[in-house]
């Protein structure tokens, strides 16, 4: 039998993958309701983004794949580095420093227990 999965993806999120990975490590393998509760009270910049993404994946599971939301758990979650925007900051004596504004691609995959 083919196992049903539901996924959601956030591409070009304006936060570095390194910062997102701290948050997603907290919820990997947890039930969806528990993961949302953890994210709601996590004081990190990535937490609201990941929470919204998990809710989106849950909505995809329920509406598109007719999965039971009480049985859903996070089977896969990862953040990869996206394209880096390069900006320039003027410095002393006419020189310049490069500012790297990093982005990330975040993916959530849900399965039924």
C-alpha positions, 0 to 999 in steps of 0.5 A: 500500500502506498503511504499517504503524505502531505507536504508544504514548502516555504521558498525564499524565506528571509531568514538564514537556514542556520537559524531555522534549523534550531527551531525545526529540531525542536519539533521533528518527529512530534505530533502536529498539535504538539508541534504547533503548541511548542512553536507558539511559545518558542521565542525565535524569529523562525518560529512563526514562519515554521508554525504557519508552514506546519498549519499549511501542511496540516490543511493540505493533509486534511483537505487534499488527502483526506487524512485524519488530523489527530493522527498526523505527525511530522515525519520530515522537516528540513531547511536548506539554504536559498539564494543569498542577496548581496548588498554593499555597505559603505565603509571608511576611506571609500571602501565597502563591505559586502552584506549577505542577506541569506534566504532559506527553503523550508519543507515539512512532510506529514504522515499518518501514524 
